[in-house]
Amino acid sequence: MAHERVTRDGGLLWATSVLPSPQLLALGDLHTSDHTPWPHIEVVDRRNRDPHEGVLAEPALRQAHRALSQGDGVAVAVILQRLGTGRLLSCRSCGELARCAVCHQPEQEVDGMLSCAERHNIRENFCQLCGATNLRKVQTGVTTLARDISLQLSQPVTEVTASTATDPTTRVVVGTEAVFSRLRRCPVVIFVDFDQYILAPRASAHRQAVSAVTRAARLVVASGDAAGTVIVQTRRSDALITALMSGEVSAIRDEDVVTAEVLGLPPYGASAEISGDGAEGFVASVPMAGLRRSESMGTVTLHAASVDALCNALAQATRTGDRLRLAVS
């Protein structure tokens, strides 16, 4: 909308981003500029670590104690952003995540079997890497996490979510990304389960992950602590993890553009997500010439070559009296 208004008024629009989306790149030329040095990113792979060491692995625990022994104010922020609807499952023996062999999305337990949300490959409950049958749920809520962190660090903890009204009063803060808007500086930021970002079932998952680390980096740099650290706990080896460690995300940016072009995602195509009780009736009345349909978890998505073609088709549809949600991108 901002771009459209600026274009009509003959003005200029500058948009800044660490990892611009394909839509943003399509609006104009890309310029790079010097920036504050990328902070130290420490990645902790939890797949082969002692499963009894707690929610914070030993490297994260060491950095947390270091920060707590210095200065005043908030010293440690622990982030748990719960994205997606399913719980992640990991193997107790080797730590590998349960993922679909077809789409690589997290698998969930359904009637004693394992399957992704798309039900690509319904299989027995076992680890595909080592064959063990002792899978466990690794996702916890913020309240449970705050309790565990308090016990592990022997510190009082402030829980911060979007509904929290007061500012943190303790040296350790645990919460969602709402923490970023409540703190101005913090020497150690820990993403306790970064796989929630990487495995989120959306095209923008990598951009959201980079954005979160960038916001954490601002807190670390602002703290003035030369040894400030952003710690990422994960159970994956991923190109995104490598990019975050180096601060060089151009390969991820280029991959996003190629993916959008191949799949016809914006700006190389347009899509409309339709859900609600009246979705099926509405979609049935849409003229499908030039459109492609897909469906996932109760949401119907219509794909077209352009926004104009998609909107013209949607304008010819008939809406019933049932509730309907329509999102065009």
C-alpha positions as CSV (number, residue, x, y, z in Angstrom):
1,M,0.0,0.0,0.0
2,A,2.8,2.4,0.8
3,H,4.5,1.6,-2.5
4,E,1.2,2.3,-4.4
5,R,0.7,5.7,-2.6
6,V,4.3,6.7,-3.3
7,T,4.0,5.8,-6.9
8,R,0.8,7.8,-7.4
9,D,2.4,10.8,-5.7
10,G,5.6,10.5,-7.6
11,G,7.6,10.1,-4.4
12,L,10.5,7.9,-3.3
13,L,10.2,4.8,-1.1
14,W,13.2,3.3,0.8
15,A,12.6,-0.1,2.4
16,T,15.3,-1.6,4.6
17,S,15.7,-5.3,5.4
18,V,18.3,-7.8,6.3
19,L,16.6,-10.4,4.1
20,P,14.2,-8.7,1.6
21,S,11.3,-10.8,0.3
22,P,10.9,-11.5,-3.5
23,Q,7.9,-9.0,-3.4
24,L,10.2,-6.3,-2.0
25,L,13.0,-7.0,-4.4
26,A,10.5,-6.7,-7.3
27,L,9.7,-3.1,-6.4
28,G,13.0,-1.6,-7.3
29,D,16.8,-1.8,-7.3
30,L,18.6,-3.5,-4.5
31,H,21.3,-1.5,-2.7
32,T,23.6,-2.8,0.0
33,S,25.3,-0.7,2.7
34,D,27.7,-1.1,5.5
35,H,26.2,-2.1,8.8
36,T,27.2,-2.8,12.4
37,P,29.3,-5.9,12.6
38,W,27.2,-9.1,12.9
39,P,27.3,-10.3,16.6
40,H,28.6,-13.6,17.6
41,I,26.1,-16.4,16.9
42,E,26.6,-19.6,18.7
43,V,24.8,-22.7,17.4
44,V,24.1,-25.6,19.7
45,D,23.2,-28.8,17.9
46,R,21.2,-30.8,20.5
47,R,20.9,-34.0,18.5
48,N,23.9,-35.8,20.1
49,R,24.0,-34.0,23.4
50,D,23.1,-35.5,26.8
51,P,19.2,-35.5,26.9
52,H,19.4,-34.9,30.7
53,E,21.1,-31.5,30.5
54,G,17.8,-29.6,30.6
55,V,16.1,-27.0,28.4
56,L,19.4,-25.1,28.2
57,A,22.3,-27.0,26.8
58,E,25.7,-26.6,28.6
59,P,27.1,-23.9,26.2
60,A,23.9,-21.8,26.6
61,L,24.0,-22.4,30.4
62,R,27.7,-21.3,30.5
63,Q,26.9,-18.0,28.7
64,A,23.9,-17.3,30.8
65,H,25.9,-17.7,34.1
66,R,28.7,-15.4,32.6
67,A,26.1,-12.7,31.8
68,L,24.5,-13.0,35.2
69,S,27.8,-12.6,37.0
70,Q,28.4,-9.2,35.3
71,G,26.6,-5.8,35.5
72,D,23.0,-5.1,36.4
73,G,19.6,-5.2,34.6
74,V,18.3,-8.0,32.3
75,A,21.2,-10.3,31.6
76,V,19.5,-13.3,29.8
77,A,16.5,-13.4,27.4
78,V,15.2,-16.8,26.4
79,I,12.9,-16.9,23.4
80,L,10.3,-19.5,22.5
81,Q,8.2,-18.6,19.5
82,R,5.6,-21.2,19.0
83,L,4.9,-21.3,15.2
84,G,2.7,-23.8,13.5
85,T,0.0,-26.0,15.1
86,G,1.8,-29.3,15.7
87,R,4.2,-30.4,18.4
88,L,7.7,-31.3,17.3
89,L,8.8,-34.9,18.0
90,S,12.5,-35.9,18.4
91,C,14.3,-39.2,19.1
92,R,15.4,-39.7,22.7
93,S,18.4,-41.7,21.4
94,C,19.9,-39.6,18.6
95,G,17.9,-36.3,18.9
96,E,16.8,-36.4,15.2
97,L,13.5,-34.6,14.5
98,A,10.6,-36.7,13.0
99,R,10.1,-35.2,9.6
100,C,8.2,-36.3,6.5
101,A,10.3,-37.9,3.8
102,V,8.3,-36.2,1.1
103,C,7.9,-32.6,2.2
104,H,10.3,-32.5,5.1
105,Q,7.7,-30.9,7.4
106,P,7.4,-32.0,11.0
107,E,5.5,-35.2,11.6
108,Q,2.7,-35.5,14.2
109,E,1.3,-38.5,16.0
110,V,-2.1,-39.4,14.7
111,D,-3.9,-42.6,16.0
112,G,-0.5,-44.1,17.0
113,M,1.1,-43.4,13.6
114,L,3.3,-40.6,12.4
115,S,2.4,-38.3,9.5
116,C,2.9,-34.7,8.3
117,A,-0.2,-32.4,8.1
118,E,-0.5,-33.3,4.4
119,R,-0.6,-37.0,5.2
120,H,2.0,-37.7,2.5
121,N,3.5,-40.8,4.2
122,I,1.6,-42.4,7.2
123,R,4.1,-44.6,8.9
124,E,4.9,-46.4,12.2
125,N,6.2,-44.5,15.2
126,F,10.0,-44.8,15.0
127,C,13.1,-42.7,14.3
128,Q,14.0,-42.9,10.6
129,L,17.7,-42.3,11.4
130,C,18.5,-44.8,14.1
131,G,15.3,-46.9,14.3
132,A,14.5,-46.2,17.9
133,T,10.9,-46.1,19.0
134,N,11.2,-43.7,21.9
135,L,10.2,-40.4,20.4
136,R,9.3,-37.5,22.7
137,K,7.6,-34.1,22.3
138,V,10.0,-31.3,22.5
139,Q,7.7,-28.3,22.4
140,T,6.7,-26.7,25.7
141,G,4.8,-23.5,26.5
142,V,6.3,-20.3,27.8
143,T,5.0,-20.9,31.3
144,T,6.5,-24.3,31.6
145,L,9.8,-23.1,30.0
146,A,10.0,-20.2,32.5
147,R,9.7,-22.6,35.4
148,D,12.4,-24.9,34.0
149,I,14.7,-22.0,33.3
150,S,14.2,-20.6,36.8
151,L,15.2,-24.0,38.3
152,Q,18.2,-24.4,35.9
153,L,19.7,-21.0,36.5
154,S,18.5,-20.7,40.2
155,Q,17.1,-17.3,39.3
156,P,13.7,-15.6,39.5
157,V,12.2,-15.3,36.0
158,T,9.8,-12.8,34.4
159,E,7.5,-14.3,31.8
160,V,6.8,-12.0,28.8
161,T,4.2,-12.5,26.1
162,A,2.0,-10.2,24.0
163,S,-0.5,-10.0,26.9
164,T,2.1,-9.0,29.5
165,A,1.4,-5.5,30.8
166,T,4.3,-4.8,33.1
167,D,8.1,-4.5,32.3
168,P,10.5,-7.2,33.4
169,T,11.8,-6.9,36.9
170,T,14.2,-9.8,37.0
171,R,17.6,-10.5,35.4
172,V,16.2,-13.4,33.4
173,V,13.3,-13.0,31.0
174,V,11.5,-15.8,29.2
175,G,8.9,-15.3,26.5
176,T,7.9,-15.0,22.9
177,E,9.1,-12.3,20.5
178,A,7.2,-9.8,22.6
179,V,10.5,-9.7,24.6
180,F,12.1,-7.8,21.8
181,S,9.8,-4.8,22.3
182,R,10.1,-4.8,26.1
183,L,14.0,-4.8,26.3
184,R,16.5,-2.2,25.0
185,R,19.6,-4.3,25.7
186,C,20.6,-7.7,26.8
187,P,24.1,-9.4,26.5
188,V,22.8,-13.0,26.0
189,V,19.7,-13.9,23.9
190,I,18.9,-17.7,23.6
191,F,16.5,-19.2,21.1
192,V,15.7,-22.3,23.0
193,D,14.0,-24.1,20.1
194,F,14.9,-22.5,16.8
195,D,13.4,-25.3,14.8
196,Q,10.0,-23.8,15.4
197,Y,11.1,-21.1,13.0
198,I,12.9,-23.2,10.4
199,L,10.1,-25.8,10.2
200,A,7.2,-23.4,10.1
201,P,4.9,-24.4,7.2
202,R,5.0,-21.1,5.3
203,A,7.1,-19.6,2.5
204,S,8.3,-16.8,4.7
205,A,9.7,-19.1,7.4
206,H,13.4,-18.3,6.7
207,R,12.8,-14.6,6.5
208,Q,11.0,-14.7,9.8
209,A,13.9,-16.7,11.3
210,V,16.5,-14.2,10.1
211,S,14.3,-11.3,11.3
212,A,14.1,-12.8,14.8
213,V,17.9,-13.2,15.0
214,T,18.4,-9.7,13.7
215,R,16.2,-8.3,16.5
216,A,18.0,-10.4,19.1
217,A,21.3,-9.1,17.6
218,R,20.2,-5.5,18.2
219,L,19.7,-6.2,21.9
220,V,23.1,-7.9,22.2
221,V,24.9,-5.0,20.3
222,A,23.1,-2.4,22.4
223,S,24.2,-4.0,25.6
224,G,27.8,-2.9,24.9
225,D,29.1,-6.3,26.0
226,A,32.0,-7.3,23.7
227,A,31.3,-10.9,24.5
228,G,27.5,-10.6,23.9
229,T,26.1,-13.7,22.2
230,V,23.0,-14.9,20.4
231,I,22.6,-18.6,21.0
232,V,20.6,-20.8,18.7
233,Q,19.6,-24.2,19.9
234,T,18.6,-26.6,17.1
235,R,18.3,-30.2,16.0
236,R,19.1,-29.5,12.3
237,S,21.9,-28.9,9.9
238,D,20.6,-26.2,7.6
239,A,21.9,-23.6,5.1
240,L,20.0,-21.0,7.1
241,I,22.0,-21.9,10.2
242,T,25.3,-21.5,8.3
243,A,24.1,-18.2,6.9
244,L,23.2,-16.9,10.3
245,M,26.7,-17.8,11.7
246,S,28.4,-15.8,9.0
247,G,25.9,-13.0,8.6
248,E,25.9,-13.6,4.9
249,V,22.3,-14.2,3.8
250,S,22.5,-13.4,0.1
251,A,22.3,-17.1,-0.8
252,I,19.1,-17.5,1.2
253,R,17.7,-14.3,-0.5
254,D,18.5,-15.7,-4.0
255,E,17.0,-19.1,-3.2
256,D,13.7,-17.4,-2.1
257,V,13.5,-15.6,-5.4
258,V,14.1,-18.8,-7.4
259,T,11.5,-20.7,-5.3
260,A,8.9,-17.9,-5.7
261,E,9.5,-17.9,-9.5
262,V,9.2,-21.7,-9.8
263,L,6.1,-22.0,-7.6
264,G,4.4,-18.9,-9.0
265,L,4.4,-17.2,-5.6
266,P,4.2,-13.4,-5.4
267,P,5.4,-11.4,-7.3
268,Y,5.5,-14.0,-10.0
269,G,1.9,-15.1,-9.3
270,A,-0.9,-14.5,-6.9
271,S,-2.8,-16.6,-4.5
272,A,-5.9,-16.4,-2.4
273,E,-6.3,-18.4,0.9
274,I,-10.0,-19.2,1.6
275,S,-11.2,-20.7,4.8
276,G,-14.2,-20.8,7.0
277,D,-17.6,-22.6,6.9
278,G,-18.5,-21.0,3.6
279,A,-15.2,-21.7,1.9
280,E,-16.3,-24.8,-0.1
281,G,-19.4,-23.1,-1.4
282,F,-17.6,-20.0,-2.4
283,V,-14.8,-21.9,-4.2
284,A,-17.3,-24.0,-6.0
285,S,-18.7,-20.8,-7.6
286,V,-15.3,-19.4,-8.7
287,P,-14.6,-19.9,-12.5
288,M,-11.4,-22.0,-12.5
289,A,-10.1,-21.1,-16.0
290,G,-6.5,-20.2,-15.5
291,L,-6.6,-21.0,-11.8
292,R,-5.0,-23.8,-9.9
293,R,-6.3,-25.2,-6.6
294,S,-4.6,-26.7,-3.6
295,E,-5.8,-27.5,-0.1
296,S,-4.1,-27.8,3.3
297,M,-5.5,-28.2,6.8
298,G,-8.9,-26.9,5.9
299,T,-7.7,-23.9,3.9
300,V,-8.3,-23.8,0.1
301,T,-5.7,-21.9,-1.9
302,L,-6.3,-20.6,-5.4
303,H,-3.3,-19.7,-7.5
304,A,-3.2,-17.5,-10.6
305,A,-0.6,-15.9,-12.9
306,S,-1.4,-12.4,-11.6
307,V,-3.4,-10.5,-9.0
308,D,-5.7,-9.0,-11.6
309,A,-6.6,-12.5,-13.0
310,L,-7.2,-13.8,-9.5
311,C,-9.4,-10.9,-8.4
312,N,-11.4,-11.0,-11.6
313,A,-12.2,-14.6,-11.0
314,L,-13.0,-14.0,-7.3
315,A,-15.4,-11.2,-8.3
316,Q,-17.5,-13.6,-10.2
317,A,-18.0,-16.0,-7.3
318,T,-21.1,-16.1,-5.1
319,R,-20.8,-15.9,-1.4
320,T,-23.2,-17.8,0.9
321,G,-24.3,-16.7,4.3
322,D,-21.7,-18.7,6.1
323,R,-18.5,-17.1,7.6
324,L,-15.6,-16.8,5.1
325,R,-12.0,-15.6,5.3
326,L,-10.4,-14.5,2.1
327,A,-6.7,-13.4,2.0
328,V,-5.1,-12.4,-1.3
329,S,-1.4,-12.1,-1.8
